[in-house]
Amino acid sequence: MAECFLCKRASDLTVWKERGYEGKLCSCGMMYTSPSPPLGTIDFTKDSHPEGFYSCSADFKADWVARHCPRGRLLEVGCGDGFFLEAARSRGYEVFGLEPHPDRARRVKERLGIQVQQGYLEENLLPEKSFDVVYHSDMLAHFPDPIRCLRLMSSALQDGGVLCFDVGILGGVSTLWYRLIGEIGLGPHLWLYSEQALKSLFAQAGFRVLHVQRFGLGPYVVLGKISRLAEAVALRLLSAVPHSGARISREKLNRLHQEFLYLLQYKVGAYGPLIGPLKLLIVARPEENVARN
């Protein structure tokens, strides 16, 4: 039986079901996937997000990192196609990547000339005390053992270095939000956090939060759903156009859609009501007394 990695207890409270999985809400505020996907069932190198999901927000996130993190050597865990690394490099960082998908790792090396280690964080591939910033985007939901992974990232930080990342807050919110979203990714998303659960995670992993910015995702959920429906209708109409310009139009339409979602998530979300699901950008530093392993 699956259990919460934070409090080592199994919950009997099911708050959501999808694709044969149940979302169990634990008393610590964590929502977790049950049953645990059997080993090899989930391909964690597979990314369901389109390219624009990352490219549209890369400059915004790189600016945020530059404002709140020290300059120097920056590593991105799960660097994908390198959009964030390219943006961070243009802001003066010496950038490196860790990426499990071999084709994406190769493309970043060839397209951008950035050094990328191909593999998983759990394989303990990172050199110790080598980076001023370790960054990742929404990976805490996917790590089988988030505490161990945070400690591995901590080991890669130089003295005074920081961990910077974004994380969604979907645990402990009203189930009405899950109905509006439609599918929250149980299975690939092993853990869905509340702010209470995040606080416990940081304490157990030995991190102290230095900066946090919250983005209300209500407008993103509601208006984004309408935008996706409108995009689907427009793509259906374009599919009837029998010339090559239709393909270009579809690409432009998808890009516009991704840019709109980015604006909803970060630009509108920065001023939106902080109720329901949230997105957090966080900078944290390892406590001096953390045992690194």
QUIVEN-V627275 format. One record per pair of residues at least 4 apart in sequence whose ideal C-beta (glycine too) atoms are under 6 Angstrom apart, sorted by the first residue. I is the first residue (numbers start at 0). GAP is how many residues later the second one is. D is the distance in Angstrom with one decimal. If there is no record, write none. Layout:
# QUIVEN-V627275
i=I gap=GAP d=D
i=I gap=GAP d=D
This chain:
# QUIVEN-V627275
i=0 gap=9 d=5.2
i=1 gap=32 d=3.9
i=1 gap=33 d=5.3
i=1 gap=34 d=4.3
i=2 gap=6 d=6.0
i=2 gap=7 d=4.3
i=3 gap=5 d=5.8
i=3 gap=22 d=4.1
i=3 gap=26 d=4.9
i=3 gap=28 d=5.5
i=5 gap=22 d=5.1
i=5 gap=24 d=5.4
i=5 gap=194 d=5.2
i=6 gap=21 d=4.5
i=10 gap=13 d=4.3
i=10 gap=15 d=4.6
i=12 gap=12 d=4.9
i=13 gap=8 d=4.7
i=13 gap=10 d=6.0
i=14 gap=8 d=5.4
i=14 gap=10 d=4.7
i=14 gap=160 d=5.6
i=15 gap=7 d=3.7
i=15 gap=162 d=4.9
i=16 gap=5 d=5.3
i=17 gap=165 d=5.7
i=17 gap=168 d=5.3
i=18 gap=168 d=6.0
i=20 gap=12 d=5.2
i=20 gap=165 d=3.9
i=20 gap=166 d=5.3
i=21 gap=12 d=4.9
i=22 gap=8 d=5.1
i=22 gap=163 d=5.6
i=23 gap=8 d=5.5
i=23 gap=10 d=4.7
i=24 gap=6 d=5.0
i=25 gap=4 d=4.6
i=27 gap=169 d=5.7
i=27 gap=172 d=5.8
i=28 gap=142 d=5.8
i=28 gap=143 d=5.1
i=28 gap=165 d=3.5
i=28 gap=167 d=3.6
i=28 gap=168 d=4.0
i=29 gap=141 d=5.6
i=29 gap=167 d=4.2
i=30 gap=140 d=3.8
i=30 gap=161 d=4.1
i=31 gap=159 d=5.5
i=32 gap=153 d=4.8
i=32 gap=154 d=6.0
i=32 gap=157 d=5.2
i=36 gap=4 d=4.2
i=36 gap=5 d=4.7
i=36 gap=150 d=5.5
i=41 gap=145 d=6.0
i=41 gap=146 d=5.5
i=43 gap=98 d=5.9
i=44 gap=55 d=4.8
i=44 gap=56 d=4.1
i=48 gap=4 d=3.8
i=50 gap=4 d=5.7
i=51 gap=4 d=5.2
i=51 gap=203 d=5.6
i=51 gap=206 d=2.9
i=53 gap=26 d=5.8
i=53 gap=29 d=4.8
i=54 gap=28 d=4.5
i=55 gap=202 d=5.1
i=55 gap=203 d=5.2
i=55 gap=206 d=3.9
i=56 gap=4 d=5.6
i=56 gap=205 d=5.1
i=57 gap=25 d=4.1
i=57 gap=26 d=4.8
i=57 gap=29 d=4.2
i=58 gap=28 d=5.0
i=59 gap=206 d=5.6
i=60 gap=23 d=6.0
i=61 gap=25 d=3.7
i=61 gap=26 d=4.7
i=61 gap=29 d=5.4
i=63 gap=217 d=5.7
i=64 gap=4 d=4.9
i=64 gap=99 d=5.4
i=65 gap=25 d=4.6
i=67 gap=143 d=4.7
i=67 gap=215 d=4.9
i=68 gap=64 d=4.7
i=68 gap=93 d=5.3
i=68 gap=95 d=5.3
i=68 gap=214 d=6.0
i=69 gap=62 d=4.9
i=70 gap=21 d=5.6
i=71 gap=60 d=3.3
i=72 gap=21 d=4.9
i=72 gap=58 d=4.8
i=72 gap=59 d=5.2
i=73 gap=14 d=5.5
i=73 gap=19 d=4.2
i=73 gap=21 d=5.1
i=73 gap=59 d=4.3
i=74 gap=21 d=4.8
i=74 gap=56 d=4.6
i=74 gap=59 d=5.1
i=75 gap=8 d=5.8
i=75 gap=9 d=5.5
i=75 gap=21 d=5.3
i=75 gap=59 d=4.8
i=76 gap=21 d=5.0
i=76 gap=44 d=5.5
i=76 gap=59 d=4.2
i=77 gap=58 d=5.6
i=77 gap=61 d=5.4
i=78 gap=6 d=5.5
i=78 gap=18 d=3.3
i=78 gap=20 d=4.9
i=79 gap=24 d=5.7
i=80 gap=23 d=5.7
i=81 gap=4 d=5.5
i=81 gap=26 d=3.8
i=81 gap=30 d=5.1
i=81 gap=32 d=6.0
i=84 gap=10 d=4.5
i=84 gap=12 d=5.7
i=84 gap=29 d=5.5
i=85 gap=26 d=5.6
i=87 gap=5 d=4.5
i=87 gap=7 d=5.3
i=88 gap=4 d=5.9
i=88 gap=6 d=4.7
i=94 gap=19 d=5.7
i=95 gap=19 d=5.2
i=96 gap=11 d=5.8
i=96 gap=17 d=5.9
i=96 gap=19 d=3.9
i=97 gap=19 d=5.0
i=98 gap=5 d=5.3
i=98 gap=6 d=4.3
i=98 gap=17 d=5.5
i=99 gap=20 d=5.0
i=101 gap=16 d=5.4
i=104 gap=11 d=4.5
i=104 gap=13 d=4.1
i=106 gap=4 d=5.5
i=107 gap=4 d=5.5
i=107 gap=6 d=5.4
i=107 gap=8 d=4.9
i=108 gap=7 d=5.5
i=116 gap=8 d=5.3
i=118 gap=4 d=4.8
i=118 gap=6 d=4.9
i=120 gap=28 d=5.4
i=120 gap=31 d=5.7
i=125 gap=30 d=4.1
i=127 gap=27 d=5.1
i=128 gap=29 d=5.1
i=129 gap=26 d=5.8
i=130 gap=25 d=5.4
i=130 gap=26 d=5.9
i=130 gap=30 d=6.0
i=131 gap=26 d=5.8
i=131 gap=29 d=4.8
i=132 gap=29 d=5.9
i=132 gap=31 d=5.8
i=133 gap=19 d=4.6
i=133 gap=22 d=5.6
i=133 gap=23 d=6.0
i=133 gap=29 d=5.2
i=134 gap=29 d=4.8
i=135 gap=29 d=4.8
i=136 gap=29 d=5.5
i=137 gap=28 d=5.7
i=139 gap=6 d=5.3
i=139 gap=27 d=5.1
i=140 gap=48 d=4.4
i=140 gap=50 d=5.4
i=142 gap=6 d=4.3
i=146 gap=57 d=5.4
i=146 gap=58 d=5.0
i=149 gap=55 d=3.9
i=150 gap=54 d=5.9
i=152 gap=10 d=5.6
i=153 gap=132 d=4.3
i=153 gap=138 d=6.0
i=154 gap=137 d=4.6
i=156 gap=4 d=3.3
i=161 gap=121 d=5.3
i=161 gap=123 d=5.1
i=162 gap=121 d=5.0
i=163 gap=119 d=5.0
i=164 gap=117 d=5.9
i=165 gap=115 d=5.1
i=166 gap=113 d=5.3
i=167 gap=111 d=5.7
i=168 gap=24 d=6.0
i=168 gap=109 d=3.9
i=169 gap=22 d=4.2
i=169 gap=107 d=5.2
i=170 gap=21 d=4.4
i=170 gap=22 d=5.0
i=170 gap=23 d=4.1
i=170 gap=26 d=5.8
i=171 gap=22 d=3.7
i=172 gap=4 d=4.9
i=172 gap=103 d=5.1
i=172 gap=104 d=5.7
i=176 gap=99 d=4.9
i=176 gap=100 d=5.5
i=177 gap=6 d=5.7
i=179 gap=41 d=5.3
i=180 gap=40 d=5.8
i=184 gap=4 d=4.1
i=192 gap=4 d=4.6
i=192 gap=5 d=5.0
i=201 gap=5 d=4.4
i=205 gap=80 d=5.7
i=205 gap=81 d=4.8
i=205 gap=84 d=3.1
i=206 gap=77 d=4.1
i=206 gap=79 d=5.9
i=207 gap=77 d=5.6
i=207 gap=79 d=5.6
i=208 gap=75 d=4.9
i=209 gap=73 d=4.7
i=209 gap=75 d=5.7
i=210 gap=72 d=4.2
i=211 gap=68 d=5.9
i=211 gap=70 d=5.1
i=212 gap=68 d=4.7
i=213 gap=60 d=5.5
i=213 gap=64 d=5.4
i=213 gap=66 d=5.7
i=214 gap=51 d=5.9
i=214 gap=54 d=3.3
i=214 gap=55 d=5.7
i=214 gap=64 d=4.3
i=215 gap=53 d=5.2
i=215 gap=56 d=3.2
i=215 gap=57 d=5.1
i=215 gap=58 d=4.9
i=216 gap=4 d=5.6
i=216 gap=52 d=5.9
i=216 gap=60 d=4.3
i=216 gap=61 d=6.0
i=216 gap=62 d=5.8
i=217 gap=54 d=5.7
i=217 gap=58 d=5.4
i=218 gap=4 d=5.3
i=218 gap=45 d=5.2
i=218 gap=49 d=4.8
i=218 gap=53 d=5.2
i=219 gap=4 d=4.9
i=219 gap=44 d=4.2
i=219 gap=45 d=4.7
i=222 gap=41 d=5.6
i=223 gap=37 d=5.4
i=223 gap=40 d=5.7
i=226 gap=33 d=5.6
i=230 gap=26 d=4.7
i=233 gap=19 d=5.7
i=237 gap=8 d=5.0
i=237 gap=11 d=5.5
i=237 gap=12 d=5.4
i=240 gap=5 d=3.8
i=262 gap=4 d=4.6
i=263 gap=4 d=5.0
i=264 gap=4 d=5.2
i=267 gap=4 d=5.7
i=285 gap=4 d=5.0
